[in-house]
Amino acid sequence: MQKFILSALALAAIAAANPASADAIDGHWCHAASGKRLSIDGPAITTPGGNQITGDYNRHGFRYIIPAPEQPAGRAVTMNVLDDENMQLTGGFANASVQEWRRCPPATS
């Protein structure tokens, strides 16, 4: 019985150290400083310019090429989720900086 309790405690500790899959990049994201928004749903993205395109998706990251007529068209944007509420965006319109983005509610029409 004591062996079972120790095993259960070890599994609980591992589960607490590795949170479940709540940190997927899918969802709606906002950049407070610029007012930009984007939405990710699997390989589909609605860009800050409102274009609906596809990109390279994985559960914790996304990469796409900025489409025309958005600026700077043709440049790559890379995003990586940090936790449930935050991601970092680099490249593209962020230039050499790293932008911090937060989850936001869906845009209203």
C-alpha positions in Angstrom: 0.0 0.0 0.0 2.8 2.4 0.9 4.4 1.7 -2.6 1.1 2.6 -4.2 0.8 5.9 -2.3 4.4 6.9 -3.2 3.7 6.1 -6.9 0.5 8.2 -6.8 2.4 11.1 -5.2 5.1 10.9 -7.9 2.6 10.9 -10.7 0.8 13.9 -9.1 4.1 15.8 -8.9 4.9 15.1 -12.6 1.4 16.2 -13.6 1.8 19.5 -11.6 5.2 20.2 -13.2 3.9 19.6 -16.7 0.5 21.3 -17.0 -2.0 19.8 -19.4 -2.4 21.0 -23.0 -4.0 24.3 -22.1 -1.1 26.3 -23.6 -2.0 25.8 -27.3 -1.4 28.8 -29.6 -4.9 28.6 -31.0 -7.1 31.6 -30.2 -7.4 35.3 -30.3 -4.3 37.5 -29.6 -3.8 41.2 -28.9 -0.8 43.5 -28.9 -1.6 46.3 -26.4 1.0 48.8 -27.7 0.0 48.7 -31.3 -3.7 47.7 -31.0 -3.1 44.8 -33.5 -5.1 41.6 -33.2 -4.8 38.2 -34.8 -6.6 34.8 -34.6 -5.2 31.3 -35.0 -7.2 28.2 -35.6 -4.9 25.3 -36.5 -3.1 26.2 -39.7 -5.5 29.1 -40.4 -4.8 32.6 -39.3 -6.6 35.9 -39.6 -3.7 38.4 -39.8 -3.6 41.8 -38.1 -4.5 43.2 -41.6 -7.6 41.0 -41.7 -6.4 38.5 -44.3 -7.3 34.9 -43.8 -4.4 32.7 -44.9 -2.7 29.5 -43.7 0.7 29.1 -42.1 3.0 26.6 -40.5 1.3 25.5 -37.3 2.3 23.4 -34.3 0.5 23.3 -31.0 2.9 25.9 -29.4 4.0 27.9 -32.4 3.0 29.4 -35.7 4.8 30.9 -38.7 3.4 32.7 -41.7 4.5 35.0 -44.5 2.9 38.5 -44.5 0.6 38.7 -47.5 0.2 41.7 -49.8 -1.1 44.4 -49.3 0.0 44.2 -45.6 3.3 45.7 -44.8 6.0 44.4 -44.9 4.7 41.9 -47.4 6.8 38.8 -47.9 8.5 38.8 -44.5 8.1 35.9 -42.1 6.4 36.3 -38.7 7.1 33.7 -36.0 5.0 33.2 -32.8 5.7 31.0 -29.8 3.3 30.5 -26.9 4.8 31.1 -23.5 1.8 30.1 -21.3 -2.0 30.1 -21.3 -2.2 33.9 -21.7 1.0 35.1 -23.4 3.0 34.6 -26.6 6.0 36.2 -28.2 6.1 37.4 -31.8 9.2 38.1 -33.8 10.0 39.1 -37.4 7.7 40.7 -39.9 6.2 43.9 -38.6 8.0 43.4 -35.3 11.4 44.0 -37.1 14.2 43.1 -34.8 12.2 43.4 -31.6 10.3 40.7 -29.7 6.7 41.6 -29.1 4.7 40.3 -26.2 1.1 39.4 -27.1 -1.8 38.5 -24.8 -5.0 36.5 -25.3 -8.0 38.7 -26.0 -11.7 38.1 -26.7 -12.9 37.6 -30.2 -13.3 40.8 -32.3 -16.9 42.0 -32.5 -18.4 42.9 -35.9 
